[in-house]
Amino acid sequence: MNILEQTKQDVNHKLVLVDHANGHIFSNEKDGITNYENSMKKAIHAITNTLKERKTPFTGKSIEALKDRFERIKFEHFEETHSLEYVIEELKELYLDDCVHFHHPKYIAHLNCPILTPTLVAEAFISSLNSSMDTWDQSTGGTFIELKLIDWTLDILGYPKSGDGIFTSGGTQSNMMGLLLARDHYIKNNYAIDPKMDGLPADASKFRVFCSEVSHFSLKKNLSLLGLGQNAVIPVSVDVDFKMDIKKLELAIEEQKQVGNIPIAIVGTAGTTDFGSIDPLIAISALAKQNNLWFHVDAAYGGGLLISKKHRHKLKGIELSDSATIDYHKTFYQPVSSSGFFMRNKSFVDYIKYHADYLNSKEQDEEGIPNMVKKSIQTTRRFDALKLWFTLRIIGIQGLSSYLEKAIENAQFTAEYLKKRDDFEIIHQPEISAIVFRYTPYSDLDISYCNLNSHIRKAVFNEGKAIITSTKVREEVFLKFTLLNPLTTTKDIEEVIDLIVFHGQQYSLKN
Ligand SMILES: Cc1ncc(COP(=O)(O)O)c(C=O)c1O
């Protein structure tokens, strides 16, 4: 093929492609830019309409009704094409009209925060420019933004200058990294084995990790993924405030040694999922040192306290840990996903570091080119750090910390409000912003509080005016509020409690 023919073919190919793509490929071609601008305007319009139209966090739509809508869509339909307007209109029915609004002041169920508008602007940059954070040649300035925020987080954690960290997909992944480092650190220091090359020693089935009985389930799941099995978790009893009982921890370590098992790590939780309780970090650190154990802190929930002058003291001791998990997509008001894993010594990176010639060769290291992939268990990785960057640059630390402080005040208000009533049982004083309680109106009636409170949770959800959740404490069902929205007022809280009472009374009338 001569040059002329080749050029003709290229031009034709481009014509066909442009015709087919119709500006859909994000590019600096005129069509690409116009389509991008018009499409984003339509998306913003649809989203703002959704916000304006919806007055409640949920609509109460049944699973059956939603399932039916999806059953009507067949795989053959993916052969057809539609305009963006059509797809947005269809999405209204399939998702938008009934999706759960985490930003609604009466969404007080799980650990989902309302998000900040600057983060949504950042999202536009993140997803359109689509940098990947694994290597410098895919991210350039983005790497420095992430590094700056890692340094900032190390600073608020109180880790020494030798520390390091990485953005991750969530607390589950960050906890996995903590446990992985703990496992390999132990092996490296106690066996003539390099775990990265040789895998686990025969003794690994005896490795034991101690955490409170109310710690997050990701610890168990991760230990099974790490080849140590869920039985490696030794759950330690908690005290009346749902904090790890330090005496019980000491005993558990001794007991495990006596039966021939091998303690390797302790995980302290700074903000348990249900209660927001914070384990005694300083005392745990001392026990970890005494027994030569790795100390990881799961501060997925509590991490946001680090920037609050008022509440920072509650995490005292986190600076003594070997590694820590922080979920920015919880108490730093970031959209999913945005999380971090931090270690007190950058040499720990060696346990996971890998040099791929095509990506991050040893030579690049020698040339001082920063590459983040060696610190991560992911390869391709989103530029989530930009959302936190926009947050800190636009709202600042004080502004950001005021949101969680308000949520904490709301939790304290709820506790006081419920304590004054005789139809509720509250089982702890909230330390962060989660509060567990139950409706217990009829001490003389033969009514199961478990059934009553299970019913209340479901009925409130199905009605859609508010969303709360439930959990089990020592096999009994309790209700739970996780308050994160600073726009939630005390009136909102009172109204949700009224709903609880209303549905509770309805249930008792029928049973
Ligand atoms: C204490 C704690 N750790 C870890 C996690 C897991 O975090 P993620 O959902 O971001 O993976 C959670 C989630 O709620 C949590 O509450």
PDBQT file of the ligand as one rigid body, heavy atoms in Angstrom, charges set to zero:
ROOT
HETATM    1  C1  LIG A 601     -14.668   0.262  61.514  1.00  0.00    +0.000 C 
HETATM    2  C2  LIG A 601     -14.733  -0.046  60.053  1.00  0.00    +0.000 A 
HETATM    3  N1  LIG A 601     -13.678  -0.586  59.442  1.00  0.00    +0.000 NA
HETATM    4  C3  LIG A 601     -13.694  -0.893  58.133  1.00  0.00    +0.000 A 
HETATM    5  C4  LIG A 601     -14.805  -0.672  57.364  1.00  0.00    +0.000 A 
HETATM    6  C5  LIG A 601     -14.811  -1.036  55.918  1.00  0.00    +0.000 C 
HETATM    7  O1  LIG A 601     -14.699   0.124  55.154  1.00  0.00    +0.000 OA
HETATM    8  P1  LIG A 601     -15.121   0.158  53.614  1.00  0.00    +0.000 P 
HETATM    9  O2  LIG A 601     -16.590  -0.038  53.588  1.00  0.00    +0.000 OA
HETATM   10  O3  LIG A 601     -14.674   1.509  53.175  1.00  0.00    +0.000 OA
HETATM   11  O4  LIG A 601     -14.386  -0.945  52.932  1.00  0.00    +0.000 OA
HETATM   12  C6  LIG A 601     -15.944  -0.109  57.955  1.00  0.00    +0.000 A 
HETATM   13  C7  LIG A 601     -17.168   0.119  57.171  1.00  0.00    +0.000 C 
HETATM   14  O5  LIG A 601     -18.162   0.550  57.642  1.00  0.00    +0.000 OA
HETATM   15  C8  LIG A 601     -15.904   0.215  59.334  1.00  0.00    +0.000 A 
HETATM   16  O6  LIG A 601     -16.963   0.735  59.961  1.00  0.00    +0.000 OA
ENDROOT
TORSDOF 0
